[in-house]
Amino acid sequence: MAGIYIHIPFCKSKCFYCDFYSLPTLNYQDRYADAVIREYEKYKHLITDKVYTIYIGGGTPSAISSANLRRIYTHIDDSAVSEATLEVNPEDVTLEHAKLWKNIGFNRISMGIQSLNDDELKSVGRRHSAAQAVNAYYTLREAGFQNLSVDLIYGLPLQTVESWTKSLRKIMDMQPEHLSAYSLSLEAGSRLYAMQLAGKYVPTDDNEVARMYEILEVITAENEMNHYEISNFALPGRESQHNSSYWNNTQYLGLGPGAHSFDGKRRYYNRHSIKDYLAGVPIRETEILSATDNYNDLIVTGLRTAKGLDLKNFPNHERAEILNNSRSWLTSGKLVLEADILHIPSRFWLISDAIIRDTLL
């Protein structure tokens, strides 16, 4: 199977924590749809497997017209697609829009809620309120969507353990099929990062973030959600097919500035230039991967998941090196080896970056 990711780099405004390639404008969207179709025709040969998933993300895909979404989707879709995801923001959701998205062919919605506390939402520049988010969720249900994913962030400015618990329990009461929950990270180039440098923002204490993560694990488990990847939880059988392709070495084609692709042997990335992209100037760069690069990719993606890293996929020398590199983590129990599967117990995923870094070849 293979997947296609389409990046829509337009937003009505930029959230304070965001470092994804996006522009606070809705201009150029007609020309952009043309450019996406043009890029797809140029590079679709890189994907030799059947396309089973389409994911349109951003940016804010729900901010552009349904006509442009339809043009892009219908040009790329084929009968093999089983999961078609559209990222939306709550303020863009109306019953009319939701019905149009479903009519286009989307059968899964990923909605960025981030918090159900209005003060926390304002602190990071979100345009919607908690009430709007809840209403948008039920509007999507009314339109017939039976596969909904919501995003939450913990460690937000003004957020407490109590307010995080309250938001999380409210979301679980809404019974989404999927939850993506991220610890707030301060990325260079984001407004929140600049505020920290200027002394206008102090990040949440690490111990408090760790407590929020513990609560996340408990409450999602109470609601029978599987913690199948560091930041992702799902009801049984509702794991994201598209995102899983990034973690199991499946082919995927990325379209739009900032998008990445993998054809099974080589990785590609698109430079961040809307001007060149619209003009048809090539922005795709090829990343030549060594054997070690490929092995390290397997380590990074494998250890991010509940399935873990299958050491049978490595030659003897590399397998021995991985075990040697990770010896201290294995001794501490923060990394576990069972029947040739190396995995990080989910309670230690919050420190997974350090574990994975030491394990690399």
Summary of the structure (lengths in Angstrom):
residues: 361
radius of gyration: 20.6
end to end distance: 28.2
largest distance: 58.2
contacts: 1159
relative contact order: 0.12
helix: 45%
strand: 21%
